[in-house]
Amino acid sequence: MSQLAYAIDQRLYLNITDRCTLVCAFCPKTQGVLEVKGYDLTLERRPTAAEVITAIGDPGGYEQVVFCGYGEPTLRLKVLLEVATWVRGFDVPVRVNTDGLANLVHKRNVLPELGACVNSLSVSMNAHNAEVYARHCQPQLPGSFDAMLDFLRLAPGEIGDVTATAIEGLDGVDIPACRRLAGSLGVKFRKRVLDQVG
């Protein structure tokens, strides 16, 4: 079976899908690279919740379990929720790294479901306006930028720790404007660095 769980520092990352709602030009996967910190994240197939749980083993030794591979974890919402609920049984915090398009994809507000088993969200805002977002992220669904902002706006009502992120070094991305936008939505902001993954 593929590398479903991989450790970086004291965090355990879960690789549950290779599908994504964006085709980000800056993503290593788009450039044909499927490795992070020496781990090959190529998936032979999409794993079941039971397979992911087996790959985790005992999560008790980690400071956090993070849903983050080279795909969008909320596209496998049922698996994500089942595994996150299981991890929370060990009193280990769960974070989801997401593009913030789950509500658009599932055509409903999934944040209450996530809030029941997820402690924190890291949402890839990636740009301060729709034009720059479209250029770098190449969304596959119309209205993605506004849907991501709506997700960020709603998220703090269900999940206590919500951070929007954007990458410094991408052409046209205004980091201070992204920080202000995140603040206006009531969430924290973190600057990421281009080509630094994991």
PAPAMI-463476 format. One record per residue: x, y negated, z of N, C-alpha, C in turn; residue in three letters. Coordinates in nm, 4 decimals, padded with zeros to 6 digits. Layout:
PAPAMI-463476
- X_Y_Z_X_Y_Z_X_Y_Z_ala
...
end
This chain:
PAPAMI-463476
- 00.0851_00.1198_00.0000_00.0000_00.0000_00.0000_00.0889_-00.1250_00.0000_met
- 00.0382_-00.2319_-00.0487_00.1123_-00.3580_-00.0587_00.1399_-00.4173_00.0795_ser
- 00.2171_-00.5257_00.0807_00.2513_-00.5967_00.2042_00.1301_-00.6779_00.2483_gln
- 00.0534_-00.6243_00.3423_-00.0697_-00.6903_00.3865_-00.0450_-00.7821_00.5054_leu
- 00.0574_-00.7516_00.5843_00.0895_-00.8331_00.7020_00.2395_-00.8603_00.6997_ala
- 00.2763_-00.9869_00.7231_00.4185_-01.0215_00.7229_00.4447_-01.1266_00.8293_tyr
- 00.5550_-01.1092_00.9003_00.5864_-01.1951_01.0151_00.6854_-01.3040_00.9762_ala
- 00.6564_-01.4269_01.0191_00.7497_-01.5387_01.0083_00.7531_-01.6046_01.1457_ile
- 00.8716_-01.6070_01.2067_00.8865_-01.6545_01.3446_00.7927_-01.5728_01.4339_asp
- 00.7090_-01.6379_01.5113_00.6196_-01.5647_01.6019_00.4761_-01.5577_01.5496_gln
- 00.4615_-01.5831_01.4191_00.3283_-01.5762_01.3583_00.3202_-01.4567_01.2631_arg
- 00.2018_-01.3959_01.2579_00.1780_-01.2865_01.1650_00.0816_-01.3354_01.0574_leu
- 00.1244_-01.3246_00.9326_00.0449_-01.3716_00.8194_-00.0240_-01.2540_00.7513_tyr
- -00.1473_-01.2759_00.7075_-00.2252_-01.1700_00.6441_-00.2547_-01.2042_00.4988_leu
- -00.2218_-01.1107_00.4121_-00.2318_-01.1254_00.2672_-00.3489_-01.0393_00.2191_asn
- -00.4692_-01.0991_00.2091_-00.5878_-01.0158_00.1851_-00.6443_-01.0277_00.0439_ile
- -00.5941_-01.1206_-00.0360_-00.6423_-01.1322_-00.1736_-00.5388_-01.2015_-00.2616_thr
- -00.5456_-01.1724_-00.3915_-00.4606_-01.2429_-00.4875_-00.5436_-01.3378_-00.5739_asp
- -00.6738_-01.3453_-00.5472_-00.7609_-01.4339_-00.6239_-00.7610_-01.5739_-00.5628_arg
- -00.7845_-01.6739_-00.6459_-00.7887_-01.8107_-00.5958_-00.8875_-01.8941_-00.6768_cys
- -00.9373_-02.0006_-00.6144_-01.0299_-02.0918_-00.6808_-00.9566_-02.2058_-00.7500_thr
- -00.8256_-02.2144_-00.7250_-00.7423_-02.3170_-00.7872_-00.6283_-02.2495_-00.8643_leu
- -00.5711_-02.3221_-00.9594_-00.4511_-02.2743_-01.0292_-00.3456_-02.3835_-01.0123_val
- -00.2991_-02.4002_-00.8896_-00.2100_-02.5120_-00.8573_-00.0783_-02.5002_-00.9340_cys
- -00.0435_-02.6067_-01.0038_00.0792_-02.6074_-01.0843_00.2031_-02.5887_-00.9979_ala
- 00.1951_-02.6319_-00.8715_00.3115_-02.6250_-00.7819_00.3209_-02.4934_-00.7064_phe
- 00.2200_-02.4059_-00.7186_00.2188_-02.2800_-00.6431_00.3197_-02.1822_-00.7026_cys
- 00.4037_-02.1205_-00.6200_00.4994_-02.0226_-00.6729_00.4316_-01.9119_-00.7537_pro
- 00.3086_-01.8717_-00.7111_00.2381_-01.7658_-00.7839_00.2121_-01.8073_-00.9288_lys
- 00.1724_-01.9338_-00.9489_00.1480_-01.9847_-01.0840_00.2751_-01.9772_-01.1678_thr
- 00.3888_-01.9872_-01.1006_00.5189_-01.9828_-01.1692_00.5753_-01.8409_-01.1767_gln
- 00.4945_-01.7435_-01.1344_00.5349_-01.6034_-01.1454_00.6142_-01.5493_-01.0278_gly
- 00.6213_-01.6247_-00.9194_00.6958_-01.5808_-00.8004_00.5953_-01.5343_-00.6949_val
- 00.6074_-01.4070_-00.6538_00.5127_-01.3522_-00.5562_00.5840_-01.3100_-00.4280_leu
- 00.6906_-01.3825_-00.3948_00.7690_-01.3488_-00.2761_00.7710_-01.4662_-00.1793_glu
- 00.7631_-01.4354_-00.0508_00.7760_-01.5348_00.0560_00.8722_-01.4801_00.1601_val
- 00.9807_-01.5531_00.1852_01.0765_-01.5149_00.2897_01.1195_-01.3684_00.2780_lys
- 01.1364_-01.3220_00.1544_01.1797_-01.1841_00.1331_01.0674_-01.0820_00.1282_gly
- 00.9445_-01.1227_00.1523_00.8293_-01.0321_00.1453_00.7658_-01.0401_00.0062_tyr
- 00.7436_-00.9247_-00.0564_00.6755_-00.9190_-00.1848_00.5247_-00.9109_-00.1584_asp
- 00.4515_-01.0156_-00.1993_00.3080_-01.0222_-00.1702_00.2208_-00.9732_-00.2863_leu
- 00.2805_-00.9014_-00.3794_00.2020_-00.8426_-00.4881_00.1018_-00.7432_-00.4302_thr
- -00.0231_-00.7565_-00.4688_-00.1263_-00.6640_-00.4220_-00.1609_-00.5657_-00.5331_leu
- -00.1544_-00.4357_-00.5011_-00.1965_-00.3333_-00.5975_-00.3483_-00.3372_-00.6132_glu
- -00.4162_-00.3672_-00.5023_-00.5615_-00.3832_-00.5012_-00.5977_-00.4633_-00.3775_arg
- -00.7213_-00.5079_-00.3714_-00.7640_-00.5872_-00.2560_-00.7987_-00.4938_-00.1395_arg
- -00.7370_-00.5166_-00.0247_-00.7513_-00.4215_00.0862_-00.8851_-00.4322_00.1591_pro
- -00.9227_-00.3240_00.2218_-01.0395_-00.3234_00.3096_-01.0003_-00.3838_00.4444_thr
- -01.1019_-00.4176_00.5241_-01.0746_-00.4691_00.6589_-00.9976_-00.3657_00.7408_ala
- -01.0347_-00.2397_00.7280_-00.9679_-00.1336_00.8037_-00.8204_-00.1247_00.7662_ala
- -00.7893_-00.1406_00.6383_-00.6495_-00.1354_00.5944_-00.5698_-00.2537_00.6488_glu
- -00.6323_-00.3703_00.6540_-00.5643_-00.4874_00.7084_-00.5387_-00.4686_00.8581_val
- -00.6379_-00.4190_00.9280_-00.6233_-00.3947_01.0725_-00.5127_-00.2936_01.0993_ile
- -00.5054_-00.1893_01.0176_-00.3978_-00.0900_01.0317_-00.2613_-00.1551_01.0096_thr
- -00.2530_-00.2429_00.9097_-00.1268_-00.3109_00.8800_-00.0836_-00.4037_00.9937_ala
- -00.1808_-00.4608_01.0652_-00.1503_-00.5508_01.1773_-00.0912_-00.4725_01.2934_ile
- -00.1511_-00.3581_01.3241_-00.1078_-00.2837_01.4430_-00.1556_-00.3557_01.5675_gly
- -00.0619_-00.3866_01.6576_-00.0957_-00.4602_01.7801_-00.0597_-00.6076_01.7601_asp
- -00.1611_-00.6962_01.7528_-00.1304_-00.8379_01.7311_-00.0864_-00.9113_01.8568_pro
- -00.0869_-00.8417_01.9696_-00.0626_-00.9062_02.0978_00.0717_-00.9748_02.1115_gly
- 00.1704_-00.9345_02.0331_00.3031_-00.9936_02.0450_00.3224_-01.1216_01.9651_gly
- 00.2181_-01.1664_01.8953_00.2300_-01.2851_01.8102_00.1600_-01.4057_01.8732_tyr
- 00.2142_-01.5236_01.8474_00.1507_-01.6443_01.9019_00.0293_-01.6851_01.8193_glu
- 00.0210_-01.6353_01.6956_-00.0905_-01.6704_01.6082_-00.0964_-01.5710_01.4925_gln
- -00.2191_-01.5409_01.4479_-00.2391_-01.4619_01.3260_-00.2991_-01.5552_01.2219_val
- -00.2383_-01.5583_01.1023_-00.2734_-01.6561_00.9996_-00.3172_-01.5853_00.8713_val
- -00.4355_-01.6183_00.8232_-00.4791_-01.5679_00.6931_-00.4176_-01.6566_00.5857_phe
- -00.3174_-01.6050_00.5166_-00.2457_-01.6844_00.4169_-00.1582_-01.5930_00.3329_cys
- -00.1978_-01.5723_00.2072_-00.1127_-01.4996_00.1135_-00.1004_-01.5856_-00.0105_gly
- -00.0982_-01.5225_-00.1273_-00.0989_-01.5995_-00.2522_-00.2365_-01.5942_-00.3162_tyr
- -00.3387_-01.6031_-00.2315_-00.4765_-01.6093_-00.2767_-00.5572_-01.6861_-00.1736_gly
- -00.6817_-01.7134_-00.2032_-00.7691_-01.7882_-00.1118_-00.8441_-01.6905_-00.0216_glu
- -00.8111_-01.6865_00.1083_-00.8686_-01.5836_00.1960_-01.0207_-01.5890_00.2092_pro
- -01.0806_-01.7078_00.1963_-01.2265_-01.7156_00.2133_-01.3024_-01.6538_00.0957_thr
- -01.2323_-01.6198_-00.0122_-01.2981_-01.5449_-00.1198_-01.3302_-01.4029_-00.0747_leu
- -01.2610_-01.3557_00.0286_-01.2903_-01.2243_00.0895_-01.3494_-01.2493_00.2278_arg
- -01.4558_-01.3259_00.2304_-01.5102_-01.3756_00.3577_-01.5470_-01.2625_00.4537_leu
- -01.6118_-01.1597_00.4044_-01.6545_-01.0496_00.4930_-01.5335_-00.9833_00.5585_lys
- -01.4295_-00.9564_00.4794_-01.3075_-00.8948_00.5337_-01.2408_-00.9897_00.6329_val
- -01.2299_-01.1169_00.5958_-01.1691_-01.2174_00.6835_-01.2407_-01.2199_00.8193_leu
- -01.3724_-01.2275_00.8182_-01.4493_-01.2377_00.9429_-01.4341_-01.1122_01.0280_leu
- -01.4355_-00.9968_00.9637_-01.4229_-00.8711_01.0394_-01.2856_-00.8605_01.1049_glu
- -01.1812_-00.8920_01.0290_-01.0454_-00.8818_01.0833_-01.0213_-00.9892_01.1898_val
- -01.0670_-01.1116_01.1642_-01.0484_-01.2208_01.2612_-01.1187_-01.1896_01.3926_ala
- -01.2381_-01.1347_01.3857_-01.3116_-01.0975_01.5065_-01.2353_-00.9918_01.5853_thr
- -01.1776_-00.8964_01.5139_-01.0977_-00.7919_01.5792_-00.9745_-00.8522_01.6467_trp
- -00.9045_-00.9416_01.5768_-00.7838_-01.0050_01.6337_-00.8189_-01.0848_01.7581_val
- -00.9301_-01.1563_01.7550_-00.9707_-01.2380_01.8692_-00.9974_-01.1531_01.9930_arg
- -01.0274_-01.0263_01.9729_-01.0446_-00.9344_02.0854_-00.9168_-00.9155_02.1654_gly
- -00.8019_-00.9501_02.1070_-00.6730_-00.9430_02.1760_-00.6351_-01.0787_02.2346_phe
- -00.7245_-01.1739_02.2266_-00.7012_-01.3097_02.2768_-00.5835_-01.3772_02.2053_asp
- -00.5687_-01.3460_02.0775_-00.4655_-01.4084_01.9941_-00.5325_-01.5104_01.9028_val
- -00.4822_-01.6348_01.8969_-00.5435_-01.7367_01.8117_-00.5359_-01.6994_01.6636_pro
- -00.6393_-01.7367_01.5908_-00.6475_-01.7093_01.4470_-00.6552_-01.8413_01.3707_val
- -00.5721_-01.8528_01.2661_-00.5769_-01.9689_01.1777_-00.6065_-01.9221_01.0357_arg
- -00.6810_-02.0036_00.9626_-00.7037_-01.9764_00.8210_-00.6446_-02.0912_00.7401_val
- -00.5541_-02.0580_00.6480_-00.5032_-02.1551_00.5507_-00.5922_-02.1449_00.4275_asn
- -00.6558_-02.2541_00.3900_-00.7610_-02.2476_00.2896_-00.7588_-02.3683_00.1961_thr
- -00.8210_-02.3520_00.0798_-00.8368_-02.4655_-00.0119_-00.9629_-02.5468_00.0203_asp
- -01.0398_-02.5015_00.1183_-01.1572_-02.5779_00.1608_-01.2754_-02.5690_00.0658_gly
- -01.2768_-02.4683_-00.0194_-01.3851_-02.4568_-00.1178_-01.4827_-02.3439_-00.0867_leu
- -01.4748_-02.2895_00.0340_-01.5595_-02.1749_00.0687_-01.7085_-02.2063_00.0569_ala
- -01.7505_-02.3247_00.1004_-01.8936_-02.3581_00.0926_-01.9406_-02.3698_-00.0516_asn
- -01.8538_-02.4228_-00.1369_-01.8863_-02.4342_-00.2796_-01.8977_-02.2962_-00.3429_leu
- -01.8038_-02.2088_-00.3115_-01.8011_-02.0744_-00.3689_-01.9208_-01.9920_-00.3218_val
- -01.9468_-01.9948_-00.1908_-02.0517_-01.9080_-00.1331_-02.1902_-01.9725_-00.1348_his
- -02.1952_-02.0987_-00.1781_-02.3229_-02.1715_-00.1920_-02.4006_-02.1808_-00.0605_lys
- -02.3237_-02.1909_00.0487_-02.3832_-02.2137_00.1811_-02.2718_-02.2619_00.2729_arg
- -02.3093_-02.3135_00.3889_-02.2103_-02.3567_00.4866_-02.1622_-02.2359_00.5663_asn
- -02.0395_-02.1932_00.5405_-01.9850_-02.0756_00.6088_-01.9092_-02.1125_00.7355_val
- -01.8986_-02.2412_00.7649_-01.8195_-02.2838_00.8804_-01.8691_-02.2281_01.0143_leu
- -02.0019_-02.2171_01.0369_-02.0444_-02.1544_01.1626_-01.9936_-02.0112_01.1768_pro
- -01.9893_-01.9360_01.0669_-01.9374_-01.7991_01.0715_-01.7880_-01.7998_01.1027_glu
- -01.7149_-01.8891_01.0383_-01.5708_-01.9006_01.0666_-01.5473_-01.9457_01.2104_leu
- -01.6291_-02.0395_01.2562_-01.6127_-02.0936_01.3911_-01.6277_-01.9897_01.5006_gly
- -01.6983_-01.8818_01.4706_-01.7197_-01.7768_01.5707_-01.5938_-01.6950_01.5973_ala
- -01.4952_-01.6996_01.5047_-01.3770_-01.6137_01.5226_-01.2452_-01.6793_01.4808_cys
- -01.2498_-01.8052_01.4384_-01.1298_-01.8747_01.3928_-01.1027_-01.9946_01.4826_val
- -00.9783_-02.0088_01.5281_-00.9413_-02.1195_01.6176_-00.9000_-02.2457_01.5448_asn
- -00.8361_-02.2278_01.4273_-00.7867_-02.3454_01.3568_-00.7910_-02.3251_01.2062_ser
- -00.8025_-02.4372_01.1362_-00.8036_-02.4393_00.9904_-00.6925_-02.5311_00.9418_leu
- -00.6240_-02.4881_00.8370_-00.5323_-02.5752_00.7638_-00.5871_-02.5836_00.6218_ser
- -00.6312_-02.7027_00.5833_-00.7003_-02.7199_00.4554_-00.6113_-02.7975_00.3590_val
- -00.5893_-02.7404_00.2406_-00.5047_-02.8039_00.1397_-00.5818_-02.9168_00.0705_ser
- -00.5663_-03.0372_00.1222_-00.6271_-03.1542_00.0593_-00.5552_-03.1851_-00.0725_met
- -00.4223_-03.1871_-00.0639_-00.3329_-03.1955_-00.1804_-00.3309_-03.3284_-00.2559_asn
- -00.4318_-03.4120_-00.2407_-00.4323_-03.5392_-00.3132_-00.5319_-03.6341_-00.2477_ala
- -00.5155_-03.7629_-00.2767_-00.6016_-03.8652_-00.2171_-00.7195_-03.9017_-00.3063_his
- -00.7211_-03.8506_-00.4294_-00.8381_-03.8749_-00.5155_-00.8562_-03.7588_-00.6126_asn
- -00.9738_-03.7567_-00.6764_-01.0108_-03.6429_-00.7613_-00.9209_-03.6295_-00.8836_ala
- -00.8755_-03.7409_-00.9370_-00.7930_-03.7359_-01.0585_-00.6599_-03.6665_-01.0328_glu
- -00.5918_-03.7071_-00.9263_-00.4621_-03.6467_-00.8936_-00.4805_-03.5012_-00.8508_val
- -00.5875_-03.4749_-00.7775_-00.6203_-03.3379_-00.7345_-00.6384_-03.2474_-00.8563_tyr
- -00.7161_-03.2932_-00.9555_-00.7410_-03.2126_-01.0751_-00.6122_-03.1849_-01.1515_ala
- -00.5239_-03.2840_-01.1555_-00.3991_-03.2690_-01.2291_-00.3105_-03.1601_-01.1683_arg
- -00.2988_-03.1600_-01.0367_-00.2083_-03.0664_-00.9712_-00.2725_-02.9327_-00.9358_his
- -00.4016_-02.9339_-00.9016_-00.4663_-02.8130_-00.8499_-00.5444_-02.7352_-00.9557_cys
- -00.5813_-02.8004_-01.0654_-00.6533_-02.7351_-01.1746_-00.7697_-02.6494_-01.1237_gln
- -00.8660_-02.7126_-01.0548_-00.9782_-02.6364_-00.9977_-01.0616_-02.5677_-01.1049_pro
- -01.1119_-02.4498_-01.0699_-01.1923_-02.3705_-01.1627_-01.3422_-02.4004_-01.1494_gln
- -01.3792_-02.4717_-01.0442_-01.5207_-02.5035_-01.0213_-01.5409_-02.6543_-01.0235_leu
- -01.6450_-02.7029_-01.0949_-01.6706_-02.8476_-01.0958_-01.7042_-02.8987_-00.9563_pro
- -01.6619_-03.0217_-00.9280_-01.6928_-03.0833_-00.7986_-01.6062_-03.0352_-00.6845_gly
- -01.4929_-02.9716_-00.7164_-01.4100_-02.9110_-00.6117_-01.3541_-03.0131_-00.5129_ser
- -01.3058_-03.1275_-00.5622_-01.2455_-03.2257_-00.4716_-01.3481_-03.2746_-00.3694_phe
- -01.4673_-03.3119_-00.4144_-01.5708_-03.3589_-00.3221_-01.6166_-03.2480_-00.2281_asp
- -01.6229_-03.1244_-00.2793_-01.6628_-03.0112_-00.1946_-01.5597_-02.9880_-00.0848_ala
- -01.4314_-03.0025_-00.1186_-01.3246_-02.9869_-00.0187_-01.3359_-03.0952_00.0886_met
- -01.3644_-03.2192_00.0477_-01.3809_-03.3277_00.1455_-01.5010_-03.3025_00.2354_leu
- -01.6102_-03.2536_00.1784_-01.7286_-03.2213_00.2590_-01.6968_-03.1123_00.3611_asp
- -01.6199_-03.0122_00.3184_-01.5792_-02.9032_00.4070_-01.4982_-02.9589_00.5241_phe
- -01.4049_-03.0489_00.4935_-01.3242_-03.1114_00.5987_-01.4105_-03.1933_00.6934_leu
- -01.5085_-03.2616_00.6391_-01.5964_-03.3467_00.7202_-01.6800_-03.2627_00.8179_arg
- -01.7246_-03.1460_00.7711_-01.8103_-03.0591_00.8528_-01.7309_-02.9726_00.9509_leu
- -01.6073_-02.9415_00.9156_-01.5300_-02.8409_00.9895_-01.5144_-02.8692_01.1390_ala
- -01.4846_-02.9934_01.1808_-01.4642_-03.0159_01.3241_-01.5874_-02.9872_01.4098_pro
- -01.7041_-02.9851_01.3497_-01.8254_-02.9507_01.4241_-01.8308_-02.8046_01.4649_gly
- -01.7489_-02.7211_01.3981_-01.7512_-02.5771_01.4258_-01.6176_-02.5228_01.4768_glu
- -01.5084_-02.5883_01.4396_-01.3735_-02.5383_01.4719_-01.2938_-02.6516_01.5354_ile
- -01.2321_-02.6226_01.6485_-01.1708_-02.7288_01.7285_-01.0456_-02.7915_01.6692_gly
- -00.9713_-02.7164_01.5900_-00.8418_-02.7632_01.5409_-00.8416_-02.7584_01.3879_asp
- -00.8558_-02.8748_01.3248_-00.8636_-02.8817_01.1781_-00.7586_-02.9800_01.1269_val
- -00.6768_-02.9335_01.0332_-00.5702_-03.0167_00.9771_-00.5802_-03.0157_00.8249_thr
- -00.5752_-03.1329_00.7646_-00.5625_-03.1441_00.6196_-00.4151_-03.1577_00.5859_ala
- -00.3740_-03.1012_00.4723_-00.2335_-03.1086_00.4333_-00.2205_-03.1589_00.2889_thr
- -00.1062_-03.2160_00.2605_-00.0704_-03.2554_00.1238_00.0809_-03.2450_00.1116_ala
- 00.1281_-03.2293_-00.0113_00.2696_-03.2028_-00.0352_00.3425_-03.3277_-00.0817_ile
- 00.4443_-03.3642_-00.0066_00.5286_-03.4759_-00.0482_00.6180_-03.4314_-00.1631_glu
- 00.6279_-03.5146_-00.2648_00.7135_-03.4818_-00.3779_00.6376_-03.4493_-00.5048_gly
- 00.5035_-03.4430_-00.4954_00.4236_-03.4215_-00.6160_00.3917_-03.5568_-00.6792_leu
- 00.4075_-03.5649_-00.8092_00.3866_-03.6898_-00.8820_00.2465_-03.7461_-00.8580_asp
- 00.2414_-03.8713_-00.8120_00.1136_-03.9397_-00.7956_00.0433_-03.9163_-00.6635_gly
- 00.0949_-03.8236_-00.5811_00.0309_-03.7965_-00.4514_00.0771_-03.9015_-00.3504_val
- -00.0185_-03.9761_-00.2977_00.0078_-04.0838_-00.2022_-00.0130_-04.0290_-00.0612_asp
- 00.0962_-03.9939_00.0049_00.0877_-03.9305_00.1368_00.0196_-04.0214_00.2403_ile
- 00.0561_-04.1504_00.2501_-00.0154_-04.2363_00.3456_-00.1656_-04.2437_00.3182_pro
- -00.2053_-04.2446_00.1894_-00.3477_-04.2476_00.1555_-00.4159_-04.1166_00.1957_ala
- -00.3446_-04.0040_00.1798_-00.3992_-03.8750_00.2232_-00.4184_-03.8733_00.3745_cys
- -00.3211_-03.9287_00.4459_-00.3304_-03.9353_00.5920_-00.4508_-04.0191_00.6351_arg
- -00.4721_-04.1329_00.5677_-00.5870_-04.2181_00.6009_-00.7184_-04.1477_00.5684_arg
- -00.7212_-04.0768_00.4563_-00.8427_-04.0045_00.4174_-00.8758_-03.8967_00.5199_leu
- -00.7743_-03.8225_00.5632_-00.7956_-03.7205_00.6660_-00.8506_-03.7842_00.7933_ala
- -00.7933_-03.8978_00.8328_-00.8412_-03.9670_00.9535_-00.9856_-04.0106_00.9408_gly
- -01.0241_-04.0542_00.8213_-01.1623_-04.0995_00.8004_-01.2609_-03.9832_00.8084_ser
- -01.2104_-03.8612_00.7877_-01.2955_-03.7415_00.7946_-01.2936_-03.6781_00.9334_leu
- -01.2133_-03.7364_01.0230_-01.2093_-03.6864_01.1604_-01.1205_-03.5659_01.1817_gly
- -01.0196_-03.5470_01.0915_-00.9292_-03.4332_01.1063_-00.7844_-03.4810_01.1129_val
- -00.6967_-03.3936_01.1575_-00.5543_-03.4247_01.1630_-00.4937_-03.4135_01.0231_lys
- -00.3701_-03.4624_01.0102_-00.3015_-03.4545_00.8819_-00.1591_-03.4053_00.9029_phe
- -00.1126_-03.3205_00.8097_00.0261_-03.2738_00.8133_00.0832_-03.2801_00.6720_arg
- 00.2003_-03.3370_00.6617_00.2709_-03.3455_00.5343_00.3516_-03.2175_00.5136_lys
- 00.3356_-03.1555_00.3973_00.4163_-03.0402_00.3612_00.5254_-03.0843_00.2633_arg
- 00.6231_-02.9957_00.2419_00.7356_-03.0288_00.1547_00.7302_-02.9372_00.0324_val
- 00.7468_-02.9946_-00.0842_00.7423_-02.9193_-00.2104_00.8437_-02.8047_-00.2085_leu
- 00.7973_-02.6876_-00.2527_00.8817_-02.5677_-00.2667_00.9232_-02.5052_-00.1326_asp
- 00.8631_-02.5505_-00.0237_00.8864_-02.4836_00.1045_00.7599_-02.4070_00.1415_gln
- 00.7691_-02.2744_00.1346_00.6544_-02.1882_00.1611_00.6818_-02.1073_00.2856_val
- 00.5783_-02.0951_00.3725_00.5934_-02.0145_00.4920_00.6685_-02.0845_00.6029_gly
end
